[in-house]
């Protein structure tokens, strides 16, 4: 037995953070700003800003539909080599529909593939059991920055609402209540939660209050 004194480091218990830290921007390196702007605009992503300060600085912001996180690219905002970004996930509820939409926009998207589990090799086709988190497709922008579509239909417990805070949710619920009241007056008997859920999802995806109310009504008719 060694005479050297042995010490064992005990892990420090880290309490969950109480201050929200919301990931809102992902910077991607591009070589041609105008080309990148055409590409991401052609995907149907929302153009939020295009700020130019002289010849040394420019930042363009796009936001994918329904995403709380935006992307930045431009001039003077990153030293990373153009095309070096990879592995950025775009979560979708229907990977076949999402892939078809990208193809319609002229994007070269890979065939759909799945993995049996983390670290497992890719297998052609959608996950045969349609499990959440298992099906993928990939594409790249003109510089080679890589994106990965991932189908998520049911989230792990505790996930999916991390970007919502009370200050945002209260006025949104009151807005939903107002529009639901108009719908409820003439609608067949139903549970308010179905209509509210469809309305909130539509608003989160950028729909106007009037259009969100229409989407919620259509959702109720399809049930």
Z-matrix of the N, CA and C atoms (Angstrom, degrees):
N
C 1 1.458
C 2 1.516 1 109.14
N 3 1.354 2 116.64 1 134.58
C 4 1.456 3 120.41 2 -177.27
C 5 1.510 4 110.91 3 -68.06
N 6 1.352 5 113.41 4 143.57
C 7 1.466 6 118.62 5 177.10
C 8 1.515 7 111.88 6 -86.43
N 9 1.353 8 115.43 7 -6.94
C 10 1.461 9 118.24 8 178.70
C 11 1.518 10 110.37 9 -69.95
N 12 1.285 11 114.03 10 139.61
C 13 1.471 12 119.03 11 178.97
C 14 1.520 13 108.93 12 -72.70
N 15 1.267 14 115.60 13 128.76
C 16 1.458 15 120.32 14 -179.34
C 17 1.520 16 109.57 15 -103.15
N 18 1.321 17 116.05 16 139.77
C 19 1.465 18 120.62 17 178.33
C 20 1.525 19 108.88 18 -125.07
N 21 1.267 20 115.27 19 140.35
C 22 1.467 21 121.69 20 178.74
C 23 1.519 22 108.59 21 -115.64
N 24 1.334 23 115.56 22 120.52
C 25 1.463 24 119.33 23 179.01
C 26 1.517 25 109.16 24 -78.74
N 27 1.295 26 114.59 25 128.45
C 28 1.457 27 119.27 26 177.86
C 29 1.527 28 109.09 27 -94.49
N 30 1.325 29 116.16 28 135.58
C 31 1.471 30 118.39 29 -178.88
C 32 1.516 31 111.39 30 -62.78
N 33 1.305 32 114.67 31 140.40
C 34 1.465 33 120.19 32 177.67
C 35 1.512 34 109.45 33 -81.78
N 36 1.290 35 116.39 34 130.11
C 37 1.463 36 120.39 35 178.72
C 38 1.516 37 109.55 36 -73.78
N 39 1.308 38 115.84 37 124.40
C 40 1.454 39 121.04 38 -179.46
C 41 1.515 40 108.93 39 -109.01
N 42 1.306 41 116.10 40 120.36
C 43 1.454 42 120.66 41 179.72
C 44 1.529 43 109.70 42 -77.06
N 45 1.325 44 117.15 43 146.73
C 46 1.462 45 119.69 44 177.39
C 47 1.524 46 110.51 45 -58.42
N 48 1.340 47 116.27 46 142.88
C 49 1.458 48 120.78 47 179.94
C 50 1.523 49 111.68 48 -65.37
N 51 1.305 50 115.94 49 146.64
C 52 1.459 51 120.58 50 178.66
C 53 1.522 52 111.84 51 -105.42
N 54 1.337 53 117.50 52 -10.79
C 55 1.457 54 121.94 53 178.91
C 56 1.522 55 108.56 54 -100.64
N 57 1.324 56 117.40 55 124.49
C 58 1.459 57 120.78 56 179.76
C 59 1.522 58 110.78 57 -60.69
N 60 1.313 59 116.25 58 135.04
C 61 1.464 60 122.71 59 173.14
C 62 1.518 61 106.75 60 -129.44
N 63 1.315 62 116.16 61 94.58
C 64 1.456 63 121.32 62 -172.46
C 65 1.525 64 110.60 63 -97.25
N 66 1.314 65 115.63 64 120.94
C 67 1.453 66 120.43 65 176.48
C 68 1.524 67 108.20 66 -69.86
N 69 1.331 68 116.94 67 117.45
C 70 1.458 69 120.10 68 -174.34
C 71 1.518 70 114.20 69 -122.04
N 72 1.335 71 118.52 70 -15.99
C 73 1.462 72 120.08 71 -176.96
C 74 1.522 73 110.57 72 -139.97
N 75 1.322 74 115.95 73 135.34
C 76 1.458 75 123.44 74 173.43
C 77 1.525 76 106.99 75 -119.56
N 78 1.341 77 117.62 76 122.64
C 79 1.462 78 122.05 77 -179.39
C 80 1.517 79 109.33 78 -90.64
N 81 1.330 80 116.78 79 129.02
C 82 1.464 81 120.98 80 178.12
C 83 1.528 82 108.95 81 -120.43
N 84 1.334 83 117.45 82 135.61
C 85 1.470 84 120.96 83 -177.72
C 86 1.524 85 112.49 84 -86.29
N 87 1.326 86 116.69 85 127.31
C 88 1.467 87 121.15 86 -179.72
C 89 1.527 88 109.57 87 -129.67
N 90 1.319 89 115.80 88 157.20
C 91 1.463 90 120.84 89 -179.63
C 92 1.524 91 112.50 90 -96.40
N 93 1.319 92 116.62 91 -26.01
C 94 1.467 93 122.12 92 -177.38
C 95 1.524 94 108.10 93 -131.82
N 96 1.318 95 117.01 94 104.46
C 97 1.463 96 120.96 95 -174.04
C 98 1.518 97 111.61 96 -63.28
N 99 1.321 98 117.49 97 -43.67
C 100 1.465 99 120.17 98 -177.79
C 101 1.523 100 110.87 99 -65.08
N 102 1.325 101 117.23 100 -39.14
C 103 1.471 102 120.48 101 177.90
C 104 1.526 103 110.65 102 -64.56
N 105 1.333 104 116.16 103 -43.51
C 106 1.464 105 119.99 104 178.50
C 107 1.526 106 110.59 105 -64.18
N 108 1.316 107 116.55 106 -37.94
C 109 1.467 108 120.36 107 179.71
C 110 1.527 109 110.51 108 -64.11
N 111 1.320 110 116.88 109 -40.50
C 112 1.470 111 119.84 110 177.51
C 113 1.525 112 110.80 111 -65.34
N 114 1.337 113 115.94 112 -40.84
C 115 1.465 114 120.03 113 -177.51
C 116 1.523 115 110.98 114 -63.93
N 117 1.335 116 117.61 115 -53.55
C 118 1.464 117 119.88 116 -175.95
C 119 1.528 118 112.13 117 -70.68
N 120 1.335 119 116.39 118 -31.47
C 121 1.466 120 118.49 119 173.28
C 122 1.511 121 111.03 120 -66.23
N 123 1.350 122 115.93 121 -35.57
C 124 1.458 123 120.22 122 179.29
C 125 1.514 124 113.66 123 -68.70
N 126 1.343 125 116.89 124 -18.45
C 127 1.471 126 120.26 125 176.30
C 128 1.527 127 111.71 126 -76.62
N 129 1.339 128 116.20 127 -11.28
C 130 1.457 129 119.31 128 -175.73
C 131 1.515 130 112.50 129 91.53
N 132 1.347 131 116.85 130 10.13
C 133 1.462 132 119.99 131 177.72
C 134 1.522 133 109.16 132 -74.70
N 135 1.323 134 116.16 133 149.46
C 136 1.468 135 121.83 134 -176.91
C 137 1.527 136 111.19 135 -79.34
N 138 1.331 137 116.62 136 126.63
C 139 1.459 138 121.27 137 174.84
C 140 1.527 139 108.08 138 -83.04
N 141 1.331 140 116.53 139 115.67
C 142 1.460 141 121.69 140 -177.46
C 143 1.519 142 113.16 141 -96.05
N 144 1.327 143 116.95 142 -34.56
C 145 1.468 144 119.22 143 -174.81
C 146 1.518 145 110.52 144 -161.69
N 147 1.319 146 115.08 145 153.95
C 148 1.459 147 122.75 146 172.97
C 149 1.526 148 106.65 147 -149.11
N 150 1.333 149 116.11 148 92.06
C 151 1.457 150 121.90 149 -175.86
C 152 1.527 151 110.35 150 -101.93
N 153 1.328 152 115.62 151 127.20
C 154 1.459 153 121.26 152 178.42
C 155 1.522 154 108.57 153 -118.68
N 156 1.343 155 116.41 154 128.58
C 157 1.462 156 122.01 155 176.46
C 158 1.524 157 107.35 156 -125.52
N 159 1.309 158 116.55 157 94.88
C 160 1.455 159 120.84 158 -178.66
C 161 1.518 160 111.75 159 65.39
N 162 1.332 161 115.45 160 -153.35
C 163 1.465 162 120.50 161 -179.40
C 164 1.526 163 112.73 162 -93.93
N 165 1.339 164 116.86 163 -9.43
C 166 1.463 165 119.70 164 -171.71
C 167 1.521 166 114.19 165 -99.81
N 168 1.320 167 117.29 166 -12.95
C 169 1.467 168 117.95 167 -175.86
C 170 1.530 169 111.35 168 -142.56
N 171 1.313 170 114.02 169 133.41
C 172 1.474 171 121.60 170 173.19
C 173 1.514 172 108.03 171 -154.67
N 174 1.319 173 116.81 172 136.04
C 175 1.456 174 120.44 173 176.16
C 176 1.523 175 109.57 174 -132.81
N 177 1.320 176 115.13 175 129.08
C 178 1.461 177 122.65 176 177.59
C 179 1.521 178 107.66 177 -114.17
N 180 1.318 179 116.82 178 134.40
C 181 1.467 180 120.43 179 178.79
C 182 1.524 181 110.71 180 -119.94
N 183 1.327 182 115.20 181 128.29
C 184 1.465 183 122.76 182 173.15
C 185 1.526 184 108.20 183 -122.57
N 186 1.341 185 116.21 184 150.15
C 187 1.457 186 121.37 185 176.58
C 188 1.526 187 109.83 186 -128.00
N 189 1.338 188 117.99 187 124.07
C 190 1.469 189 120.21 188 176.72
C 191 1.531 190 110.38 189 -63.56
N 192 1.331 191 118.72 190 151.73
C 193 1.467 192 121.43 191 179.41
C 194 1.531 193 112.11 192 -55.50
N 195 1.327 194 116.60 193 126.59
C 196 1.457 195 121.54 194 176.44
C 197 1.513 196 114.97 195 77.49
N 198 1.328 197 117.63 196 6.34
C 199 1.471 198 119.95 197 -175.91
C 200 1.523 199 111.91 198 -96.61
N 201 1.355 200 118.37 199 136.29
C 202 1.463 201 121.02 200 172.77
C 203 1.520 202 111.68 201 -80.72
N 204 1.331 203 117.55 202 -9.36
C 205 1.460 204 122.46 203 -178.65
C 206 1.526 205 109.64 204 -110.76
N 207 1.337 206 115.84 205 136.00
C 208 1.455 207 121.93 206 179.19
C 209 1.520 208 110.14 207 -107.99
N 210 1.341 209 116.22 208 172.61
C 211 1.463 210 121.33 209 174.69
C 212 1.523 211 109.08 210 -117.89
N 213 1.331 212 115.85 211 144.79
C 214 1.458 213 123.03 212 174.07
C 215 1.521 214 109.03 213 -117.51
N 216 1.315 215 116.22 214 140.42
C 217 1.456 216 121.39 215 167.62
C 218 1.520 217 106.68 216 -150.16
N 219 1.319 218 115.53 217 164.83
C 220 1.456 219 117.64 218 -178.48
C 221 1.506 220 112.34 219 159.15
N 222 1.339 221 115.32 220 -142.87
C 223 1.462 222 122.34 221 -177.65
C 224 1.521 223 109.13 222 -123.12
N 225 1.320 224 116.34 223 132.42
C 226 1.453 225 120.45 224 176.64
C 227 1.515 226 114.97 225 74.92
N 228 1.349 227 118.28 226 21.74
C 229 1.465 228 119.74 227 -178.88
C 230 1.522 229 113.37 228 -115.01
N 231 1.330 230 118.23 229 -11.29
C 232 1.465 231 120.58 230 176.97
C 233 1.522 232 109.66 231 -155.51
N 234 1.327 233 115.60 232 147.89
C 235 1.463 234 120.88 233 177.49
C 236 1.529 235 111.48 234 -97.31
N 237 1.326 236 116.72 235 0.64
C 238 1.465 237 120.42 236 -179.78
C 239 1.524 238 110.69 237 -66.59
N 240 1.320 239 116.71 238 149.21
C 241 1.458 240 121.47 239 179.66
C 242 1.527 241 110.34 240 -69.29
N 243 1.341 242 118.08 241 136.60
C 244 1.466 243 120.32 242 178.16
C 245 1.523 244 111.27 243 -53.83
N 246 1.330 245 115.64 244 133.67
C 247 1.459 246 120.68 245 178.82
C 248 1.508 247 114.89 246 85.64
N 249 1.336 248 117.82 247 3.31
C 250 1.467 249 120.11 248 -175.69
C 251 1.527 250 113.48 249 -87.17
N 252 1.322 251 117.92 250 -6.26
C 253 1.474 252 120.05 251 178.31
C 254 1.523 253 109.40 252 -79.97
N 255 1.313 254 116.57 253 138.72
C 256 1.468 255 120.15 254 179.45
C 257 1.521 256 109.81 255 -153.98
N 258 1.327 257 115.43 256 161.11
C 259 1.463 258 120.21 257 173.83
C 260 1.511 259 115.03 258 76.88
N 261 1.333 260 118.07 259 16.88
C 262 1.463 261 119.51 260 176.02
C 263 1.530 262 108.95 261 -78.47
N 264 1.331 263 116.80 262 126.90
C 265 1.460 264 121.49 263 -175.46
C 266 1.529 265 111.43 264 -91.60
N 267 1.327 266 115.01 265 136.84
C 268 1.463 267 122.63 266 170.27
C 269 1.527 268 105.90 267 -117.19
N 270 1.315 269 117.09 268 107.81
C 271 1.463 270 121.60 269 -175.58
C 272 1.525 271 109.71 270 -84.23
N 273 1.326 272 116.51 271 131.22
C 274 1.467 273 122.69 272 -178.29
C 275 1.525 274 109.49 273 -130.78
N 276 1.313 275 115.76 274 155.49
C 277 1.465 276 119.81 275 179.86
C 278 1.524 277 112.72 276 -88.51
N 279 1.334 278 116.88 277 -21.08
C 280 1.468 279 121.36 278 178.66
C 281 1.522 280 107.09 279 -139.90
N 282 1.311 281 117.72 280 102.94
C 283 1.460 282 120.37 281 -172.80
C 284 1.525 283 112.23 282 -69.91
N 285 1.336 284 118.20 283 -31.12
C 286 1.454 285 119.88 284 178.44
C 287 1.519 286 110.93 285 -67.38
N 288 1.334 287 116.43 286 -42.97
C 289 1.466 288 120.53 287 178.61
C 290 1.526 289 110.70 288 -67.09
N 291 1.329 290 117.00 289 -40.74
C 292 1.464 291 120.90 290 -179.95
C 293 1.526 292 110.77 291 -64.40
N 294 1.333 293 116.24 292 -42.85
C 295 1.463 294 119.52 293 178.93
C 296 1.522 295 110.87 294 -64.63
N 297 1.323 296 116.45 295 -43.12
C 298 1.465 297 120.41 296 -179.83
C 299 1.523 298 111.21 297 -61.54
N 300 1.320 299 117.14 298 -38.55
C 301 1.465 300 120.99 299 179.34
C 302 1.526 301 111.00 300 -65.24
N 303 1.332 302 117.15 301 -42.21
C 304 1.460 303 120.15 302 177.69
C 305 1.526 304 111.38 303 -63.94
N 306 1.319 305 116.76 304 -40.41
C 307 1.468 306 120.82 305 178.43
C 308 1.525 307 110.01 306 -62.18
N 309 1.331 308 116.95 307 -39.76
C 310 1.465 309 120.95 308 177.59
C 311 1.520 310 111.38 309 -61.85
N 312 1.341 311 116.65 310 -29.05
C 313 1.463 312 120.93 311 178.27
C 314 1.532 313 111.88 312 -86.37
N 315 1.324 314 117.31 313 8.18
C 316 1.450 315 121.25 314 175.59
C 317 1.508 316 115.41 315 84.75
N 318 1.327 317 117.75 316 16.78
C 319 1.456 318 121.45 317 -178.02
C 320 1.531 319 109.92 318 -89.42
N 321 1.307 320 116.07 319 139.10
C 322 1.466 321 121.39 320 176.67
C 323 1.527 322 108.15 321 -84.97
N 324 1.324 323 116.87 322 99.88
C 325 1.462 324 122.39 323 -176.13
C 326 1.527 325 109.62 324 -105.94
N 327 1.314 326 116.35 325 141.91
C 328 1.463 327 119.56 326 178.10
C 329 1.526 328 110.43 327 -66.45
N 330 1.319 329 115.09 328 166.13
C 331 1.463 330 119.44 329 170.69
C 332 1.531 331 108.43 330 -66.64
N 333 1.304 332 116.39 331 155.43
C 334 1.464 333 120.78 332 177.66
C 335 1.528 334 109.11 333 -69.35
N 336 1.324 335 115.84 334 138.50
C 337 1.459 336 120.68 335 176.95
C 338 1.525 337 109.61 336 -139.39
N 339 1.311 338 116.14 337 167.72
C 340 1.461 339 119.92 338 178.69
C 341 1.523 340 109.93 339 -140.23
N 342 1.311 341 114.98 340 165.55
C 343 1.462 342 121.73 341 176.61
C 344 1.525 343 108.76 342 -126.11
N 345 1.316 344 116.40 343 142.03
C 346 1.467 345 120.75 344 -179.77
C 347 1.523 346 111.48 345 -70.83
N 348 1.321 347 116.48 346 -18.28
C 349 1.460 348 120.33 347 179.90
C 350 1.514 349 109.20 348 176.89
N 351 1.348 350 118.76 349 173.62
C 352 1.463 351 121.88 350 179.87
C 353 1.522 352 111.69 351 -56.12
N 354 1.332 353 115.70 352 130.20
C 355 1.463 354 119.89 353 178.89
C 356 1.509 355 114.99 354 81.24
N 357 1.324 356 117.94 355 -3.78
C 358 1.463 357 121.55 356 -179.58
C 359 1.531 358 109.55 357 -80.84
N 360 1.325 359 118.01 358 154.71
C 361 1.473 360 120.92 359 -179.63
C 362 1.530 361 111.68 360 -67.39
N 363 1.323 362 114.75 361 155.00
C 364 1.462 363 120.35 362 178.86
C 365 1.523 364 110.07 363 -72.24
N 366 1.325 365 115.16 364 140.18
C 367 1.463 366 122.22 365 178.27
C 368 1.523 367 107.52 366 -124.16
N 369 1.317 368 116.87 367 135.82
C 370 1.452 369 121.02 368 -176.36
C 371 1.527 370 111.51 369 -62.45
N 372 1.329 371 116.24 370 141.02
C 373 1.453 372 122.31 371 176.17
C 374 1.521 373 113.87 372 95.73
N 375 1.315 374 114.74 373 164.93
C 376 1.459 375 122.11 374 177.26
C 377 1.523 376 109.84 375 -69.05
N 378 1.326 377 116.23 376 151.01
C 379 1.462 378 119.08 377 177.66
C 380 1.525 379 109.70 378 -54.30
N 381 1.337 380 119.10 379 123.48
C 382 1.465 381 121.18 380 -174.74
C 383 1.526 382 114.07 381 -61.59
N 384 1.318 383 116.84 382 -23.41
C 385 1.465 384 119.75 383 178.45
C 386 1.521 385 112.34 384 -95.56
N 387 1.353 386 116.29 385 2.89
C 388 1.471 387 122.44 386 179.92
C 389 1.523 388 111.86 387 55.19
N 390 1.342 389 116.50 388 36.62
C 391 1.460 390 119.88 389 -179.61
C 392 1.523 391 110.71 390 -73.35
N 393 1.311 392 115.09 391 144.81
C 394 1.447 393 121.04 392 176.49
C 395 1.522 394 110.03 393 -65.95
N 396 1.333 395 117.11 394 142.69
C 397 1.467 396 125.37 395 177.19
C 398 1.532 397 114.58 396 79.19
N 399 1.312 398 120.56 397 -0.27
C 400 1.458 399 121.00 398 -171.58
C 401 1.532 400 114.31 399 -104.09
N 402 1.337 401 119.33 400 -17.90
C 403 1.469 402 121.32 401 -175.06
C 404 1.528 403 111.43 402 -106.36
N 405 1.348 404 115.70 403 141.41
C 406 1.464 405 120.90 404 -172.94
C 407 1.529 406 111.90 405 -140.93
N 408 1.338 407 113.99 406 166.10
C 409 1.462 408 123.16 407 165.69
C 410 1.524 409 105.40 408 -155.97
N 411 1.316 410 118.07 409 155.03
C 412 1.459 411 120.29 410 -175.40
C 413 1.522 412 111.42 411 -131.82
N 414 1.340 413 114.83 412 156.17
C 415 1.462 414 120.99 413 173.79
C 416 1.521 415 108.20 414 -156.16
N 417 1.327 416 116.22 415 168.10
C 418 1.460 417 121.47 416 -179.36
C 419 1.521 418 110.28 417 -132.96
N 420 1.331 419 115.62 418 155.47
C 421 1.463 420 119.31 419 174.34
C 422 1.526 421 108.90 420 -83.74
N 423 1.337 422 119.46 421 177.27
C 424 1.479 423 120.41 422 -176.01
C 425 1.524 424 114.64 423 -58.38
N 426 1.329 425 118.71 424 -23.84
C 427 1.459 426 121.59 425 178.84
C 428 1.526 427 112.34 426 -86.47
N 429 1.339 428 117.04 427 -14.45
C 430 1.451 429 120.37 428 -177.69
C 431 1.508 430 114.60 429 102.29
N 432 1.321 431 117.69 430 3.83
C 433 1.467 432 119.99 431 173.81
C 434 1.530 433 108.48 432 -63.25
N 435 1.338 434 116.49 433 126.50
C 436 1.462 435 120.68 434 -170.90
C 437 1.505 436 114.45 435 -95.52
N 438 1.327 437 115.36 436 138.86
C 439 1.466 438 123.44 437 177.11
C 440 1.515 439 109.49 438 -122.72
N 441 1.315 440 116.14 439 146.74
C 442 1.461 441 121.80 440 -178.91
C 443 1.527 442 109.54 441 -126.74
N 444 1.320 443 116.38 442 118.73
C 445 1.462 444 120.56 443 172.04
C 446 1.524 445 108.23 444 -79.48
N 447 1.323 446 116.63 445 136.65
C 448 1.470 447 121.02 446 175.93
C 449 1.522 448 108.58 447 -133.28
N 450 1.330 449 115.89 448 128.78
C 451 1.466 450 119.84 449 179.84
C 452 1.527 451 110.40 450 -84.21
N 453 1.334 452 115.32 451 121.95
C 454 1.464 453 121.78 452 176.71
C 455 1.525 454 107.46 453 -129.34
N 456 1.316 455 115.64 454 114.66
C 457 1.466 456 120.54 455 179.78
C 458 1.523 457 112.13 456 -107.99
N 459 1.320 458 116.41 457 -30.85
C 460 1.468 459 122.09 458 176.63
C 461 1.518 460 108.07 459 -134.18
N 462 1.317 461 116.66 460 120.85
C 463 1.459 462 119.85 461 -176.22
C 464 1.526 463 111.60 462 -85.57
N 465 1.326 464 114.30 463 156.20
C 466 1.455 465 119.33 464 173.42
C 467 1.523 466 108.67 465 -61.69
N 468 1.332 467 118.41 466 150.48
C 469 1.468 468 121.48 467 -177.95
C 470 1.529 469 112.21 468 -53.45
N 471 1.339 470 115.18 469 136.45
C 472 1.454 471 120.42 470 177.15
C 473 1.506 472 114.98 471 86.92
N 474 1.348 473 117.87 472 -0.60
C 475 1.453 474 120.16 473 -179.33
C 476 1.526 475 110.17 474 -113.14
N 477 1.326 476 115.09 475 157.02
C 478 1.452 477 119.64 476 173.91
C 479 1.510 478 114.59 477 111.47
N 480 1.348 479 118.32 478 -17.58
C 481 1.457 480 120.04 479 179.49
C 482 1.527 481 111.64 480 -124.23
N 483 1.319 482 117.42 481 19.54
C 484 1.458 483 120.73 482 -174.09
C 485 1.516 484 113.51 483 -67.45
N 486 1.347 485 118.20 484 -19.65
C 487 1.457 486 119.70 485 -177.55
C 488 1.523 487 112.65 486 -90.63
N 489 1.332 488 117.74 487 0.82
C 490 1.458 489 121.31 488 -177.28
C 491 1.520 490 109.72 489 -98.21
N 492 1.336 491 116.34 490 132.98
C 493 1.453 492 120.03 491 174.27
C 494 1.525 493 109.18 492 -121.25
N 495 1.322 494 116.69 493 168.52
C 496 1.468 495 121.35 494 -175.43
C 497 1.517 496 111.12 495 -62.35
N 498 1.334 497 116.56 496 -42.44
C 499 1.465 498 120.08 497 -177.48
C 500 1.520 499 112.24 498 -61.41
N 501 1.327 500 116.83 499 -30.82
C 502 1.463 501 120.97 500 177.69
C 503 1.521 502 111.80 501 -83.18
N 504 1.321 503 116.47 502 -40.01
C 505 1.451 504 121.14 503 -172.27
C 506 1.528 505 112.96 504 -72.95
N 507 1.330 506 118.71 505 -36.64
C 508 1.466 507 121.20 506 -176.97
C 509 1.528 508 111.77 507 -59.55
N 510 1.351 509 120.12 508 -55.06
C 511 1.465 510 118.43 509 179.00
C 512 1.523 511 113.38 510 -64.01
N 513 1.344 512 116.85 511 -30.01
C 514 1.460 513 119.61 512 178.76
C 515 1.523 514 110.67 513 -68.34
N 516 1.326 515 117.27 514 -40.28
C 517 1.466 516 121.00 515 177.28
C 518 1.521 517 110.97 516 -66.00
N 519 1.324 518 117.20 517 -38.69
C 520 1.463 519 120.21 518 178.25
C 521 1.527 520 111.22 519 -66.21
N 522 1.319 521 115.12 520 -37.72
C 523 1.462 522 120.40 521 176.10
C 524 1.527 523 109.82 522 -63.76
N 525 1.342 524 116.17 523 -44.56
C 526 1.461 525 120.41 524 178.70
C 527 1.526 526 110.91 525 -62.18
N 528 1.325 527 115.96 526 -40.40
C 529 1.467 528 120.55 527 179.33
C 530 1.522 529 110.95 528 -59.82
N 531 1.324 530 116.15 529 -42.81
C 532 1.467 531 120.44 530 -179.27
C 533 1.520 532 111.49 531 -62.76
N 534 1.334 533 116.62 532 -46.67
C 535 1.463 534 119.94 533 -178.73
C 536 1.525 535 111.41 534 -71.96
N 537 1.322 536 116.99 535 -33.80
C 538 1.455 537 118.89 536 178.01
C 539 1.516 538 111.14 537 -66.75
N 540 1.325 539 116.88 538 -34.05
C 541 1.461 540 119.99 539 178.19
C 542 1.523 541 112.13 540 -59.45
N 543 1.310 542 116.15 541 -38.75
C 544 1.470 543 120.39 542 178.08
C 545 1.525 544 110.61 543 -68.41
N 546 1.340 545 114.91 544 -39.64
C 547 1.469 546 119.29 545 -179.92
C 548 1.521 547 110.85 546 -69.17
N 549 1.321 548 116.85 547 -42.86
C 550 1.463 549 122.66 548 -174.19
C 551 1.522 550 112.25 549 -62.91
N 552 1.326 551 116.06 550 -29.51
C 553 1.470 552 120.05 551 -175.95
C 554 1.521 553 112.26 552 -62.31
N 555 1.324 554 118.01 553 -28.73
C 556 1.468 555 120.75 554 -176.57
C 557 1.531 556 112.99 555 -121.40
N 558 1.321 557 117.25 556 -2.46
C 559 1.466 558 120.58 557 -174.40
C 560 1.522 559 111.78 558 -87.09
N 561 1.341 560 116.48 559 156.98
C 562 1.475 561 120.00 560 173.52
C 563 1.530 562 109.58 561 -62.96
N 564 1.302 563 115.83 562 164.85
C 565 1.456 564 120.50 563 -179.86
C 566 1.529 565 110.17 564 -60.95
N 567 1.308 566 115.74 565 133.42
C 568 1.462 567 120.57 566 -178.01
C 569 1.529 568 109.01 567 -157.77
N 570 1.330 569 116.25 568 170.62
C 571 1.458 570 120.48 569 175.70
C 572 1.523 571 108.14 570 -94.92
N 573 1.313 572 116.51 571 131.05
C 574 1.456 573 121.44 572 -175.41
C 575 1.523 574 113.56 573 -57.58
N 576 1.346 575 117.76 574 -27.84
C 577 1.466 576 120.35 575 -174.40
C 578 1.524 577 112.02 576 -62.89
N 579 1.345 578 118.08 577 -35.68
C 580 1.459 579 120.95 578 179.26
C 581 1.526 580 110.80 579 -63.09
N 582 1.339 581 115.33 580 -46.37
C 583 1.469 582 119.82 581 -178.85
C 584 1.530 583 110.23 582 -66.59
N 585 1.335 584 116.94 583 -44.75
C 586 1.462 585 121.19 584 -179.59
C 587 1.528 586 111.11 585 -59.07
N 588 1.336 587 116.40 586 -44.52
C 589 1.456 588 120.49 587 -177.66
C 590 1.527 589 110.89 588 -60.68
N 591 1.331 590 116.74 589 -45.69
C 592 1.463 591 120.90 590 179.68
C 593 1.528 592 110.80 591 -64.84
N 594 1.322 593 116.41 592 -38.17
C 595 1.473 594 120.57 593 -179.94
C 596 1.529 595 111.36 594 -66.43
N 597 1.326 596 116.74 595 -46.67
C 598 1.464 597 120.89 596 -178.20
C 599 1.526 598 111.67 597 -64.20
N 600 1.330 599 116.41 598 -39.82
C 601 1.457 600 120.20 599 178.11
C 602 1.523 601 110.20 600 -63.37
N 603 1.323 602 117.05 601 -43.66
C 604 1.468 603 120.92 602 179.65
C 605 1.520 604 111.68 603 -62.66
N 606 1.330 605 117.02 604 -41.42
C 607 1.469 606 120.54 605 179.41
C 608 1.527 607 110.48 606 -66.80
N 609 1.330 608 116.71 607 -38.79
C 610 1.459 609 120.88 608 179.20
C 611 1.523 610 110.78 609 -64.07
N 612 1.333 611 116.18 610 -26.30
C 613 1.467 612 120.72 611 179.10
C 614 1.520 613 112.50 612 -87.20
N 615 1.327 614 116.80 613 4.53
C 616 1.458 615 120.15 614 174.60
C 617 1.512 616 115.14 615 97.09
N 618 1.333 617 118.60 616 6.61
C 619 1.458 618 121.23 617 179.24
C 620 1.533 619 110.14 618 -72.52
N 621 1.325 620 116.95 619 148.05
C 622 1.454 621 120.57 620 176.41
C 623 1.531 622 109.11 621 -69.39
N 624 1.351 623 118.92 622 161.51
C 625 1.469 624 119.84 623 178.42
C 626 1.523 625 112.92 624 -54.89
N 627 1.346 626 116.68 625 -42.47
C 628 1.469 627 119.76 626 -179.22
C 629 1.524 628 110.97 627 -64.77
N 630 1.322 629 116.74 628 -44.18
C 631 1.471 630 120.12 629 -179.69
C 632 1.529 631 111.40 630 -69.76
N 633 1.336 632 116.68 631 -34.94
C 634 1.463 633 120.07 632 177.56
C 635 1.521 634 110.34 633 -63.72
N 636 1.345 635 116.43 634 -39.16
C 637 1.467 636 120.44 635 177.60
C 638 1.526 637 110.80 636 -64.27
N 639 1.342 638 116.92 637 -38.91
C 640 1.464 639 120.66 638 176.99
C 641 1.528 640 110.48 639 -64.74
N 642 1.352 641 116.25 640 -42.70
C 643 1.462 642 120.32 641 179.24
C 644 1.527 643 110.80 642 -61.71
N 645 1.337 644 115.97 643 -41.04
C 646 1.463 645 120.07 644 179.91
C 647 1.526 646 110.58 645 -64.56
N 648 1.335 647 116.64 646 -39.74
C 649 1.463 648 120.51 647 178.69
C 650 1.531 649 110.93 648 -64.77
N 651 1.329 650 116.36 649 -41.96
C 652 1.463 651 120.77 650 177.87
C 653 1.523 652 110.12 651 -63.08
N 654 1.332 653 115.96 652 -39.87
C 655 1.467 654 119.73 653 177.62
C 656 1.526 655 110.80 654 -60.47
N 657 1.324 656 117.32 655 -41.59
C 658 1.464 657 120.61 656 -179.55
C 659 1.519 658 111.03 657 -66.29
N 660 1.332 659 116.85 658 -36.43
C 661 1.461 660 120.20 659 179.96
C 662 1.527 661 111.73 660 -68.28
N 663 1.331 662 115.62 661 -26.80
C 664 1.468 663 119.29 662 -177.33
C 665 1.517 664 112.83 663 -83.92
N 666 1.327 665 117.60 664 -9.13
C 667 1.466 666 120.81 665 -177.19
C 668 1.535 667 110.69 666 -75.24
